[in-house]
Amino acid sequence: MSRSRKNGKAEAGGRTGRRLTLTRRAPLYLILWLGALIFTQALRSTASNIFFTFVIFLPVASLVYLLVAGSSLRIHMLSEHGRVEKLTPYNYNFRVINESVVPFPFTEVILSLPRSDAVRCSDRCVRISLSPHGSYTVKNTVKFRFRGTYEIGVRCFYVYDLMRIFRRRIDIDTFESVEVLPRRLGIGDDDNRTASDSANRTVKLPNSYDRLEVSDVREYRLGDTLKSIHWNLSSKSEDLVVRDYNTGTTDLTCIFCDMSAHFPDEPPRVPETDDDSDGDAAGTVSGEGSKKKKKSAKNENTAKAAKTARLAAKRPKKDGAGQSAANDGAADTHPEAHRLAADAYYADINEFCADGVVELTIAAVLRELRAGSAVRLMWFDERAVLGAFAYEFNSPEDFEAVFDLFATAPVIRGQSARRVTELVAMLRDSCESRSIYVIPAVDDATVAAFCDMRGVAKGDTTFEVMLYDPEERYSDRDAHREYIDGCRAQLAANGAELTVRRAVGQERYGDTDGA
């Protein structure tokens, strides 16, 4: 998810490579041992000898005590592997049990539990006291805000002896995995599709490849099924060879999903400006006058931003689309168009947008399948051997087979992130299809990449760029809208249609620009 919802191996208690360590109280044992030695030498009595013997064998008894703890402490998971839709209540329940007659009053449990905001699981250290055959129950209800895979359970125990001289780590690593799936929201029908398109379209939906006519043989491409591999020819060559089948399909929609992180995880630094320079020169400025001045400056900046975006939209496009987008984009001249309203939004903005993109993609896939089109879905994924997944569907049942895989696709960050436009290279050379790109953000680099695709998309004179836009998270919505209008004009001049959609309630996606 995505920043992964699974936590790393480092816990709140400081998990180290050593299973048995000395505590800060260990020096006290040396003081006790020296005191017992002096006491024995001074008195030379039976009681002093017994006390000294007890002190000598105390570490041995502590080690035996900790050895018993390893076979006595158990975890019972009372809730099974779960699959739940996002924002739906989920109950988890597990119990720490002491199965022996030996008490363990000094025990620390490292739990992996969902945070209060349910963004991801985090490690918590809980100190408990287990009586003989006693137990400790962890039970709670949580609503997960983001899709992905969460692991809830116990990482390890830290058990102390009765003198708290030694500490033993007992690795448990017992978890229950919870798959949080995105919501299945609706999307409006495509107004560009006419009734004649469906009437003239003939699609053959086979039950097996044996009933289809082989039209060609070619090299293996990402997304081809094992059933289509021509094993006889593959055994004679170094590469896999697959059969191309004539399915009778003349209507194919390729949907490309962008899972890359487009936002920083921390708020960008804004250079400080001296708003009160005039006031300092004059001597003093009243509080009310300073507020009016700042408000006036903000309104002036907003007006300049809108004017810049309008000029960028109306500016003539150059032949080099990438260079034009980089120079004309309003993001370079007006960063306020992309700044979020609160610094706290940066912590989860990539997960927030990735969830919206996945839900919007699911809605688009189901819409195209309902309209009778075959759909090829492609997205970059770190879990794939080749770095990307590609699947083709002829019915909603086909999509259900890979729904969980796509629904839990993680956000791609850093050097692993690739532009969604690179997925077009996975299309067949002879494939004539309409293309839809679902993206979480639009910026200069993204616009440049789409503008450079003019004439590259095979069989497509135009393609649709579907933007999931969390408008409510931007600080200056007017400047953000102006910037998107400028991007829409640039893309339209290069054969692309930009539609902006955002989540409306819990049921449908709405088109914010009325397209």
One Martini backbone bead per residue (centre of mass of N, CA, C, O) as a GRO file, in nm:
protein
  515
    1MET     BB    1   0.052   0.063   0.000
    2SER     BB    2   0.268   0.143  -0.089
    3ARG     BB    3   0.309   0.245   0.152
    4SER     BB    4   0.356   0.014   0.372
    5ARG     BB    5   0.166  -0.144   0.629
    6LYS     BB    6   0.408  -0.282   0.709
    7ASN     BB    7   0.630  -0.338   0.940
    8GLY     BB    8   0.913  -0.354   1.066
    9LYS     BB    9   1.160  -0.503   1.286
   10ALA     BB   10   1.140  -0.248   1.449
   11GLU     BB   11   1.078  -0.166   1.777
   12ALA     BB   12   1.006   0.000   2.065
   13GLY     BB   13   1.218  -0.196   2.235
   14GLY     BB   14   1.468  -0.276   2.070
   15ARG     BB   15   1.556  -0.491   1.853
   16THR     BB   16   1.795  -0.737   1.876
   17GLY     BB   17   2.029  -0.996   1.820
   18ARG     BB   18   2.003  -1.053   2.119
   19ARG     BB   19   1.841  -1.268   2.351
   20LEU     BB   20   2.059  -1.207   2.585
   21THR     BB   21   2.057  -0.962   2.848
   22LEU     BB   22   2.161  -0.699   3.030
   23THR     BB   23   2.076  -0.489   3.268
   24ARG     BB   24   2.093  -0.206   3.471
   25ARG     BB   25   2.095  -0.406   3.734
   26ALA     BB   26   2.363  -0.572   3.726
   27PRO     BB   27   2.552  -0.410   3.928
   28LEU     BB   28   2.392  -0.497   4.183
   29TYR     BB   29   2.502  -0.784   4.193
   30LEU     BB   30   2.795  -0.710   4.257
   31ILE     BB   31   2.729  -0.577   4.526
   32LEU     BB   32   2.598  -0.827   4.651
   33TRP     BB   33   2.844  -1.013   4.625
   34LEU     BB   34   3.040  -0.842   4.798
   35GLY     BB   35   2.863  -0.837   5.051
   36ALA     BB   36   2.854  -1.149   5.092
   37LEU     BB   37   3.159  -1.188   5.116
   38ILE     BB   38   3.208  -1.007   5.362
   39PHE     BB   39   2.999  -1.139   5.548
   40THR     BB   40   3.134  -1.422   5.548
   41GLN     BB   41   3.423  -1.341   5.647
   42ALA     BB   42   3.329  -1.209   5.914
   43LEU     BB   43   3.140  -1.444   6.045
   44ARG     BB   44   3.150  -1.750   5.982
   45SER     BB   45   2.861  -1.869   5.915
   46THR     BB   46   2.592  -2.046   5.812
   47ALA     BB   47   2.419  -1.808   5.708
   48SER     BB   48   2.642  -1.676   5.532
   49ASN     BB   49   2.689  -1.922   5.348
   50ILE     BB   50   2.402  -1.944   5.238
   51PHE     BB   51   2.390  -1.660   5.116
   52PHE     BB   52   2.632  -1.692   4.924
   53THR     BB   53   2.517  -1.932   4.767
   54PHE     BB   54   2.270  -1.785   4.663
   55VAL     BB   55   2.425  -1.568   4.503
   56ILE     BB   56   2.579  -1.758   4.314
   57PHE     BB   57   2.299  -1.913   4.200
   58LEU     BB   58   2.117  -1.686   4.085
   59PRO     BB   59   2.184  -1.682   3.775
   60VAL     BB   60   2.100  -1.974   3.724
   61ALA     BB   61   1.804  -1.943   3.811
   62SER     BB   62   1.737  -1.721   3.604
   63LEU     BB   63   1.794  -1.888   3.347
   64VAL     BB   64   1.585  -2.107   3.404
   65TYR     BB   65   1.343  -1.919   3.415
   66LEU     BB   66   1.374  -1.815   3.117
   67LEU     BB   67   1.353  -2.097   2.986
   68VAL     BB   68   1.057  -2.148   3.070
   69ALA     BB   69   0.926  -1.907   2.916
   70GLY     BB   70   0.959  -2.019   2.621
   71SER     BB   71   0.737  -2.270   2.692
   72SER     BB   72   0.480  -2.084   2.816
   73LEU     BB   73   0.439  -1.871   2.600
   74ARG     BB   74   0.138  -1.768   2.425
   75ILE     BB   75  -0.055  -1.740   2.112
   76HIS     BB   76  -0.403  -1.651   2.052
   77MET     BB   77  -0.592  -1.635   1.766
   78LEU     BB   78  -0.935  -1.524   1.745
   79SER     BB   79  -0.882  -1.398   1.466
   80GLU     BB   80  -0.899  -1.410   1.139
   81HIS     BB   81  -0.853  -1.375   0.832
   82GLY     BB   82  -0.901  -1.062   0.666
   83ARG     BB   83  -1.169  -0.899   0.470
   84VAL     BB   84  -1.196  -0.550   0.402
   85GLU     BB   85  -1.340  -0.259   0.366
   86LYS     BB   86  -1.304   0.050   0.352
   87LEU     BB   87  -1.440   0.194   0.642
   88THR     BB   88  -1.476  -0.080   0.790
   89PRO     BB   89  -1.538  -0.255   1.051
   90TYR     BB   90  -1.283  -0.415   1.264
   91ASN     BB   91  -1.216  -0.715   1.447
   92TYR     BB   92  -0.972  -0.776   1.699
   93ASN     BB   93  -0.827  -1.088   1.852
   94PHE     BB   94  -0.601  -1.162   2.128
   95ARG     BB   95  -0.390  -1.395   2.332
   96VAL     BB   96  -0.198  -1.406   2.628
   97ILE     BB   97  -0.035  -1.707   2.754
   98ASN     BB   98   0.014  -1.893   3.060
   99GLU     BB   99   0.099  -2.249   3.085
  100SER     BB  100   0.217  -2.219   3.366
  101VAL     BB  101   0.308  -2.212   3.727
  102VAL     BB  102   0.478  -1.968   3.648
  103PRO     BB  103   0.546  -1.656   3.709
  104PHE     BB  104   0.533  -1.327   3.510
  105PRO     BB  105   0.570  -1.003   3.618
  106PHE     BB  106   0.808  -0.935   3.390
  107THR     BB  107   0.651  -0.822   3.096
  108GLU     BB  108   0.703  -0.768   2.746
  109VAL     BB  109   0.499  -0.653   2.467
  110ILE     BB  110   0.517  -0.661   2.112
  111LEU     BB  111   0.290  -0.479   1.929
  112SER     BB  112   0.086  -0.493   1.628
  113LEU     BB  113  -0.098  -0.196   1.569
  114PRO     BB  114  -0.328   0.013   1.498
  115ARG     BB  115  -0.369   0.320   1.466
  116SER     BB  116  -0.586   0.568   1.537
  117ASP     BB  117  -0.589   0.646   1.211
  118ALA     BB  118  -0.534   0.382   1.033
  119VAL     BB  119  -0.280   0.395   0.838
  120ARG     BB  120  -0.102   0.202   1.027
  121CYS     BB  121   0.116  -0.004   1.173
  122SER     BB  122   0.238  -0.022   1.513
  123ASP     BB  123   0.459  -0.035   1.774
  124ARG     BB  124   0.396  -0.174   2.105
  125CYS     BB  125   0.462  -0.140   2.452
  126VAL     BB  126   0.361  -0.391   2.692
  127ARG     BB  127   0.302  -0.420   3.035
  128ILE     BB  128   0.292  -0.734   3.204
  129SER     BB  129   0.119  -0.971   3.431
  130LEU     BB  130   0.170  -1.322   3.475
  131SER     BB  131   0.004  -1.564   3.594
  132PRO     BB  132  -0.080  -1.865   3.659
  133HIS     BB  133  -0.264  -1.931   3.393
  134GLY     BB  134  -0.265  -1.669   3.250
  135SER     BB  135  -0.397  -1.360   3.083
  136TYR     BB  136  -0.397  -1.146   2.777
  137THR     BB  137  -0.620  -0.917   2.619
  138VAL     BB  138  -0.671  -0.816   2.273
  139LYS     BB  139  -0.925  -0.566   2.192
  140ASN     BB  140  -1.071  -0.429   1.883
  141THR     BB  141  -1.192  -0.146   1.685
  142VAL     BB  142  -1.149  -0.069   1.331
  143LYS     BB  143  -1.087   0.187   1.076
  144PHE     BB  144  -0.971   0.183   0.761
  145ARG     BB  145  -0.843   0.438   0.546
  146PHE     BB  146  -0.657   0.226   0.396
  147ARG     BB  147  -0.537   0.033   0.181
  148GLY     BB  148  -0.417  -0.304   0.228
  149THR     BB  149  -0.170  -0.465   0.440
  150TYR     BB  150  -0.225  -0.589   0.762
  151GLU     BB  151  -0.043  -0.652   1.076
  152ILE     BB  152  -0.170  -0.839   1.354
  153GLY     BB  153   0.021  -0.872   1.667
  154VAL     BB  154   0.319  -1.052   1.770
  155ARG     BB  155   0.662  -1.030   1.794
  156CYS     BB  156   0.752  -1.015   2.113
  157PHE     BB  157   0.929  -1.098   2.408
  158TYR     BB  158   1.009  -0.959   2.741
  159VAL     BB  159   1.189  -1.130   2.991
  160TYR     BB  160   1.220  -1.120   3.341
  161ASP     BB  161   1.358  -1.166   3.616
  162LEU     BB  162   1.309  -1.124   3.954
  163MET     BB  163   1.577  -0.925   3.961
  164ARG     BB  164   1.633  -0.784   3.685
  165ILE     BB  165   1.910  -0.879   3.523
  166PHE     BB  166   1.766  -1.032   3.300
  167ARG     BB  167   1.697  -1.051   2.935
  168ARG     BB  168   1.452  -1.210   2.726
  169ARG     BB  169   1.406  -1.294   2.389
  170ILE     BB  170   1.087  -1.383   2.235
  171ASP     BB  171   1.005  -1.501   1.939
  172ILE     BB  172   0.699  -1.493   1.746
  173ASP     BB  173   0.551  -1.385   1.486
  174THR     BB  174   0.226  -1.334   1.525
  175PHE     BB  175  -0.022  -1.304   1.268
  176GLU     BB  176  -0.283  -1.112   1.116
  177SER     BB  177  -0.416  -1.068   0.806
  178VAL     BB  178  -0.534  -0.759   0.654
  179GLU     BB  179  -0.744  -0.693   0.385
  180VAL     BB  180  -0.776  -0.379   0.235
  181LEU     BB  181  -1.027  -0.272   0.034
  182PRO     BB  182  -1.163  -0.105  -0.197
  183ARG     BB  183  -1.404   0.068  -0.321
  184ARG     BB  184  -1.714   0.034  -0.509
  185LEU     BB  185  -1.749   0.264  -0.740
  186GLY     BB  186  -1.905   0.481  -0.943
  187ILE     BB  187  -1.946   0.568  -1.298
  188GLY     BB  188  -2.006   0.732  -1.557
  189ASP     BB  189  -2.091   0.726  -1.859
  190ASP     BB  190  -1.979   0.740  -2.180
  191ASP     BB  191  -2.052   1.000  -2.401
  192ASN     BB  192  -1.863   0.908  -2.652
  193ARG     BB  193  -2.047   0.664  -2.660
  194THR     BB  194  -2.234   0.502  -2.892
  195ALA     BB  195  -2.475   0.292  -3.007
  196SER     BB  196  -2.323   0.208  -3.273
  197ASP     BB  197  -2.076   0.083  -3.141
  198SER     BB  198  -2.228  -0.164  -3.015
  199ALA     BB  199  -2.371  -0.267  -3.274
  200ASN     BB  200  -2.095  -0.310  -3.452
  201ARG     BB  201  -2.002  -0.500  -3.236
  202THR     BB  202  -1.795  -0.800  -3.221
  203VAL     BB  203  -1.792  -1.063  -2.975
  204LYS     BB  204  -1.583  -1.327  -2.861
  205LEU     BB  205  -1.657  -1.561  -2.589
  206PRO     BB  206  -1.454  -1.778  -2.473
  207ASN     BB  207  -1.371  -2.074  -2.280
  208SER     BB  208  -1.129  -2.142  -2.481
  209TYR     BB  209  -0.847  -2.162  -2.689
  210ASP     BB  210  -0.939  -2.406  -2.871
  211ARG     BB  211  -1.179  -2.223  -3.025
  212LEU     BB  212  -0.959  -2.064  -3.161
  213GLU     BB  213  -0.799  -1.868  -3.396
  214VAL     BB  214  -0.493  -1.862  -3.536
  215SER     BB  215  -0.310  -1.562  -3.643
  216ASP     BB  216  -0.032  -1.578  -3.468
  217VAL     BB  217   0.322  -1.546  -3.399
  218ARG     BB  218   0.517  -1.461  -3.103
  219GLU     BB  219   0.652  -1.299  -2.862
  220TYR     BB  220   0.671  -1.261  -2.540
  221ARG     BB  221   0.448  -1.084  -2.323
  222LEU     BB  222   0.330  -0.896  -2.091
  223GLY     BB  223   0.024  -1.085  -2.001
  224ASP     BB  224   0.055  -1.354  -2.103
  225THR     BB  225  -0.054  -1.663  -2.115
  226LEU     BB  226   0.022  -1.999  -2.082
  227LYS     BB  227  -0.182  -2.107  -2.302
  228SER     BB  228  -0.034  -1.935  -2.546
  229ILE     BB  229   0.205  -2.114  -2.553
  230HIS     BB  230   0.453  -2.233  -2.780
  231TRP     BB  231   0.636  -2.505  -2.704
  232ASN     BB  232   0.771  -2.605  -2.962
  233LEU     BB  233   0.899  -2.331  -3.048
  234SER     BB  234   1.035  -2.266  -2.775
  235SER     BB  235   1.236  -2.515  -2.776
  236LYS     BB  236   1.391  -2.392  -3.046
  237SER     BB  237   1.422  -2.139  -2.871
  238GLU     BB  238   1.519  -1.890  -2.637
  239ASP     BB  239   1.228  -1.793  -2.659
  240LEU     BB  240   0.915  -1.722  -2.610
  241VAL     BB  241   0.619  -1.849  -2.774
  242VAL     BB  242   0.314  -1.715  -2.902
  243ARG     BB  243  -0.024  -1.705  -2.953
  244ASP     BB  244  -0.252  -1.556  -3.174
  245TYR     BB  245  -0.590  -1.466  -3.140
  246ASN     BB  246  -0.912  -1.470  -3.287
  247THR     BB  247  -1.177  -1.300  -3.112
  248GLY     BB  248  -1.346  -1.061  -3.262
  249THR     BB  249  -1.224  -0.800  -3.145
  250THR     BB  250  -1.288  -0.430  -3.188
  251ASP     BB  251  -1.304  -0.352  -2.864
  252LEU     BB  252  -1.047  -0.174  -2.688
  253THR     BB  253  -0.945  -0.097  -2.350
  254CYS     BB  254  -0.685   0.096  -2.216
  255ILE     BB  255  -0.565   0.086  -1.877
  256PHE     BB  256  -0.372   0.321  -1.690
  257CYS     BB  257  -0.199   0.302  -1.378
  258ASP     BB  258  -0.092   0.536  -1.133
  259MET     BB  259   0.148   0.450  -0.852
  260SER     BB  260   0.295   0.706  -0.806
  261ALA     BB  261   0.474   0.939  -0.629
  262HIS     BB  262   0.399   1.307  -0.632
  263PHE     BB  263   0.459   1.360  -0.328
  264PRO     BB  264   0.572   1.473  -0.051
  265ASP     BB  265   0.618   1.373   0.293
  266GLU     BB  266   0.696   1.674   0.324
  267PRO     BB  267   0.686   1.991   0.370
  268PRO     BB  268   0.769   2.251   0.205
  269ARG     BB  269   0.983   2.507   0.187
  270VAL     BB  270   0.930   2.848   0.268
  271PRO     BB  271   1.026   3.143   0.200
  272GLU     BB  272   1.094   3.415   0.372
  273THR     BB  273   0.907   3.716   0.427
  274ASP     BB  274   0.895   4.075   0.449
  275ASP     BB  275   0.594   4.223   0.536
  276ASP     BB  276   0.718   4.468   0.744
  277SER     BB  277   0.911   4.673   0.604
  278ASP     BB  278   0.744   4.934   0.593
  279GLY     BB  279   0.681   4.950   0.894
  280ASP     BB  280   0.974   4.969   0.996
  281ALA     BB  281   1.039   5.233   0.847
  282ALA     BB  282   0.806   5.399   0.996
  283GLY     BB  283   0.816   5.215   1.288
  284THR     BB  284   0.491   5.145   1.315
  285VAL     BB  285   0.238   4.876   1.339
  286SER     BB  286  -0.057   4.776   1.348
  287GLY     BB  287  -0.238   4.487   1.378
  288GLU     BB  288  -0.462   4.553   1.172
  289GLY     BB  289  -0.280   4.656   0.942
  290SER     BB  290  -0.118   4.391   0.904
  291LYS     BB  291  -0.352   4.207   0.821
  292LYS     BB  292  -0.441   4.368   0.573
  293LYS     BB  293  -0.173   4.342   0.424
  294LYS     BB  294  -0.164   4.031   0.401
  295LYS     BB  295  -0.431   3.998   0.255
  296SER     BB  296  -0.356   4.172   0.010
  297ALA     BB  297  -0.110   3.999  -0.077
  298LYS     BB  298  -0.267   3.736  -0.123
  299ASN     BB  299  -0.460   3.844  -0.340
  300GLU     BB  300  -0.236   3.926  -0.535
  301ASN     BB  301  -0.113   3.642  -0.572
  302THR     BB  302  -0.370   3.508  -0.681
  303ALA     BB  303  -0.402   3.689  -0.930
  304LYS     BB  304  -0.127   3.618  -1.054
  305ALA     BB  305  -0.178   3.314  -1.079
  306ALA     BB  306  -0.421   3.326  -1.267
  307LYS     BB  307  -0.280   3.481  -1.492
  308THR     BB  308  -0.055   3.273  -1.545
  309ALA     BB  309  -0.243   3.035  -1.620
  310ARG     BB  310  -0.386   3.173  -1.858
  311LEU     BB  311  -0.131   3.220  -2.023
  312ALA     BB  312  -0.050   2.919  -2.040
  313ALA     BB  313  -0.311   2.828  -2.195
  314LYS     BB  314  -0.279   3.055  -2.443
  315ARG     BB  315  -0.018   2.967  -2.526
  316PRO     BB  316   0.166   2.873  -2.765
  317LYS     BB  317   0.257   2.579  -2.906
  318LYS     BB  318   0.506   2.372  -2.944
  319ASP     BB  319   0.659   2.116  -3.100
  320GLY     BB  320   0.789   2.070  -2.824
  321ALA     BB  321   0.602   1.942  -2.582
  322GLY     BB  322   0.791   1.911  -2.340
  323GLN     BB  323   0.904   2.199  -2.342
  324SER     BB  324   0.636   2.347  -2.322
  325ALA     BB  325   0.541   2.229  -2.051
  326ALA     BB  326   0.785   2.324  -1.883
  327ASN     BB  327   0.745   2.637  -1.950
  328ASP     BB  328   0.412   2.671  -1.909
  329GLY     BB  329   0.392   2.588  -1.635
  330ALA     BB  330   0.258   2.692  -1.321
  331ALA     BB  331   0.439   2.551  -1.105
  332ASP     BB  332   0.702   2.723  -1.140
  333THR     BB  333   0.551   3.017  -1.085
  334HIS     BB  334   0.312   2.861  -0.888
  335PRO     BB  335   0.324   2.666  -0.609
  336GLU     BB  336   0.038   2.715  -0.474
  337ALA     BB  337  -0.122   2.513  -0.664
  338HIS     BB  338   0.026   2.254  -0.484
  339ARG     BB  339  -0.043   2.332  -0.209
  340LEU     BB  340  -0.132   2.239   0.094
  341ALA     BB  341  -0.338   2.323   0.361
  342ALA     BB  342  -0.173   2.101   0.532
  343ASP     BB  343   0.099   1.946   0.668
  344ALA     BB  344  -0.046   1.671   0.743
  345TYR     BB  345  -0.107   1.576   0.444
  346TYR     BB  346   0.183   1.472   0.360
  347ALA     BB  347   0.187   1.193   0.513
  348ASP     BB  348  -0.088   1.075   0.315
  349ILE     BB  349  -0.123   1.169   0.012
  350ASN     BB  350  -0.033   0.919  -0.154
  351GLU     BB  351  -0.241   0.721  -0.035
  352PHE     BB  352  -0.491   0.885  -0.099
  353CYS     BB  353  -0.448   0.891  -0.412
  354ALA     BB  354  -0.416   0.588  -0.463
  355ASP     BB  355  -0.698   0.512  -0.374
  356GLY     BB  356  -0.845   0.687  -0.583
  357VAL     BB  357  -0.721   0.555  -0.836
  358VAL     BB  358  -0.817   0.266  -0.786
  359GLU     BB  359  -1.121   0.326  -0.770
  360LEU     BB  360  -1.137   0.463  -1.049
  361THR     BB  361  -1.035   0.220  -1.212
  362ILE     BB  362  -1.253   0.022  -1.134
  363ALA     BB  363  -1.484   0.190  -1.248
  364ALA     BB  364  -1.375   0.196  -1.542
  365VAL     BB  365  -1.368  -0.107  -1.595
  366LEU     BB  366  -1.671  -0.166  -1.541
  367ARG     BB  367  -1.780   0.028  -1.753
  368GLU     BB  368  -1.651  -0.106  -2.004
  369LEU     BB  369  -1.772  -0.389  -1.959
  370ARG     BB  370  -2.071  -0.298  -1.972
  371ALA     BB  371  -2.027  -0.182  -2.275
  372GLY     BB  372  -1.854  -0.440  -2.418
  373SER     BB  373  -1.561  -0.419  -2.354
  374ALA     BB  374  -1.242  -0.473  -2.368
  375VAL     BB  375  -0.981  -0.503  -2.108
  376ARG     BB  376  -0.666  -0.344  -2.042
  377LEU     BB  377  -0.459  -0.376  -1.756
  378MET     BB  378  -0.205  -0.142  -1.631
  379TRP     BB  379   0.081  -0.170  -1.395
  380PHE     BB  380   0.303  -0.079  -1.170
  381ASP     BB  381   0.495  -0.337  -0.977
  382GLU     BB  382   0.702  -0.465  -0.726
  383ARG     BB  383   0.581  -0.770  -0.732
  384ALA     BB  384   0.682  -0.796  -1.006
  385VAL     BB  385   0.922  -0.935  -1.195
  386LEU     BB  386   0.894  -0.701  -1.438
  387GLY     BB  387   0.735  -0.443  -1.282
  388ALA     BB  388   0.454  -0.550  -1.415
  389PHE     BB  389   0.107  -0.548  -1.501
  390ALA     BB  390  -0.109  -0.754  -1.728
  391TYR     BB  391  -0.462  -0.748  -1.813
  392GLU     BB  392  -0.741  -0.926  -1.962
  393PHE     BB  393  -1.090  -0.840  -2.021
  394ASN     BB  394  -1.443  -0.960  -2.090
  395SER     BB  395  -1.539  -0.959  -1.785
  396PRO     BB  396  -1.613  -0.925  -1.454
  397GLU     BB  397  -1.502  -1.209  -1.380
  398ASP     BB  398  -1.212  -1.159  -1.471
  399PHE     BB  399  -1.156  -0.924  -1.270
  400GLU     BB  400  -1.196  -1.087  -1.002
  401ALA     BB  401  -0.930  -1.261  -1.024
  402VAL     BB  402  -0.749  -0.964  -0.982
  403PHE     BB  403  -0.853  -0.772  -0.762
  404ASP     BB  404  -0.664  -0.811  -0.514
  405LEU     BB  405  -0.402  -0.737  -0.656
  406PHE     BB  406  -0.486  -0.446  -0.736
  407ALA     BB  407  -0.604  -0.339  -0.459
  408THR     BB  408  -0.289  -0.387  -0.321
  409ALA     BB  409  -0.129  -0.180  -0.456
  410PRO     BB  410   0.153  -0.010  -0.428
  411VAL     BB  411   0.342   0.250  -0.371
  412ILE     BB  412   0.572   0.420  -0.573
  413ARG     BB  413   0.910   0.494  -0.495
  414GLY     BB  414   1.151   0.666  -0.611
  415GLN     BB  415   1.340   0.487  -0.840
  416SER     BB  416   1.087   0.293  -0.906
  417ALA     BB  417   0.958   0.514  -1.043
  418ARG     BB  418   0.726   0.545  -1.320
  419ARG     BB  419   0.589   0.634  -1.599
  420VAL     BB  420   0.282   0.568  -1.734
  421THR     BB  421   0.366   0.603  -2.041
  422GLU     BB  422   0.549   0.337  -2.055
  423LEU     BB  423   0.310   0.125  -2.092
  424VAL     BB  424   0.266   0.149  -2.406
  425ALA     BB  425   0.493  -0.067  -2.484
  426MET     BB  426   0.292  -0.321  -2.417
  427LEU     BB  427   0.163  -0.294  -2.671
  428ARG     BB  428   0.051  -0.388  -2.951
  429ASP     BB  429   0.111  -0.309  -3.273
  430SER     BB  430  -0.201  -0.399  -3.374
  431CYS     BB  431  -0.340  -0.222  -3.163
  432GLU     BB  432  -0.675  -0.105  -3.144
  433SER     BB  433  -0.734   0.162  -2.912
  434ARG     BB  434  -0.844   0.291  -2.621
  435SER     BB  435  -0.723   0.535  -2.383
  436ILE     BB  436  -0.660   0.527  -2.019
  437TYR     BB  437  -0.542   0.763  -1.773
  438VAL     BB  438  -0.472   0.716  -1.429
  439ILE     BB  439  -0.420   0.991  -1.204
  440PRO     BB  440  -0.308   1.182  -0.905
  441ALA     BB  441  -0.143   1.402  -1.085
  442VAL     BB  442  -0.059   1.733  -1.213
  443ASP     BB  443   0.227   1.831  -1.407
  444ASP     BB  444   0.478   1.917  -1.602
  445ALA     BB  445   0.593   1.630  -1.652
  446THR     BB  446   0.324   1.493  -1.721
  447VAL     BB  447   0.242   1.672  -1.957
  448ALA     BB  448   0.494   1.618  -2.126
  449ALA     BB  449   0.450   1.313  -2.162
  450PHE     BB  450   0.175   1.336  -2.309
  451CYS     BB  451   0.265   1.524  -2.541
  452ASP     BB  452   0.484   1.314  -2.651
  453MET     BB  453   0.244   1.103  -2.749
  454ARG     BB  454   0.202   1.222  -3.013
  455GLY     BB  455   0.169   0.955  -3.237
  456VAL     BB  456   0.224   0.692  -3.048
  457ALA     BB  457  -0.044   0.592  -3.026
  458LYS     BB  458  -0.192   0.308  -3.126
  459GLY     BB  459  -0.479   0.385  -3.305
  460ASP     BB  460  -0.472   0.681  -3.163
  461THR     BB  461  -0.582   1.012  -3.163
  462THR     BB  462  -0.703   0.979  -2.874
  463PHE     BB  463  -0.690   1.043  -2.515
  464GLU     BB  464  -0.743   0.975  -2.170
  465VAL     BB  465  -0.720   1.184  -1.875
  466MET     BB  466  -0.764   1.070  -1.542
  467LEU     BB  467  -0.822   1.277  -1.262
  468TYR     BB  468  -0.745   1.257  -0.925
  469ASP     BB  469  -0.891   1.525  -0.720
  470PRO     BB  470  -0.811   1.667  -0.401
  471GLU     BB  471  -0.925   1.973  -0.363
  472GLU     BB  472  -0.959   2.000  -0.042
  473ARG     BB  473  -0.623   1.993   0.003
  474TYR     BB  474  -0.592   2.269  -0.113
  475SER     BB  475  -0.518   2.595  -0.047
  476ASP     BB  476  -0.549   2.699  -0.362
  477ARG     BB  477  -0.810   2.644  -0.563
  478ASP     BB  478  -0.801   2.853  -0.786
  479ALA     BB  479  -0.510   2.799  -0.880
  480HIS     BB  480  -0.556   2.498  -0.936
  481ARG     BB  481  -0.770   2.531  -1.156
  482GLU     BB  482  -0.604   2.705  -1.346
  483TYR     BB  483  -0.384   2.494  -1.396
  484ILE     BB  484  -0.566   2.274  -1.514
  485ASP     BB  485  -0.666   2.440  -1.753
  486GLY     BB  486  -0.386   2.463  -1.882
  487CYS     BB  487  -0.342   2.156  -1.915
  488ARG     BB  488  -0.591   2.101  -2.090
  489ALA     BB  489  -0.501   2.274  -2.331
  490GLN     BB  490  -0.237   2.125  -2.392
  491LEU     BB  491  -0.360   1.840  -2.435
  492ALA     BB  492  -0.563   1.913  -2.659
  493ALA     BB  493  -0.332   2.000  -2.864
  494ASN     BB  494  -0.223   1.671  -2.823
  495GLY     BB  495  -0.476   1.459  -2.814
  496ALA     BB  496  -0.597   1.517  -2.515
  497GLU     BB  497  -0.823   1.429  -2.244
  498LEU     BB  498  -0.917   1.610  -1.955
  499THR     BB  499  -1.040   1.461  -1.656
  500VAL     BB  500  -1.206   1.550  -1.351
  501ARG     BB  501  -1.201   1.365  -1.042
  502ARG     BB  502  -1.401   1.297  -0.747
  503ALA     BB  503  -1.507   1.234  -0.442
  504VAL     BB  504  -1.859   1.148  -0.369
  505GLY     BB  505  -1.885   1.039  -0.099
  506GLN     BB  506  -1.974   0.671  -0.118
  507GLU     BB  507  -2.073   0.616  -0.438
  508ARG     BB  508  -1.945   0.844  -0.634
  509TYR     BB  509  -1.810   0.987  -0.920
  510GLY     BB  510  -1.723   1.314  -1.010
  511ASP     BB  511  -1.734   1.579  -1.242
  512THR     BB  512  -1.582   1.894  -1.204
  513ASP     BB  513  -1.595   2.000  -1.527
  514GLY     BB  514  -1.843   1.866  -1.696
  515ALA     BB  515  -1.731   1.639  -1.910
   0.00000   0.00000   0.00000
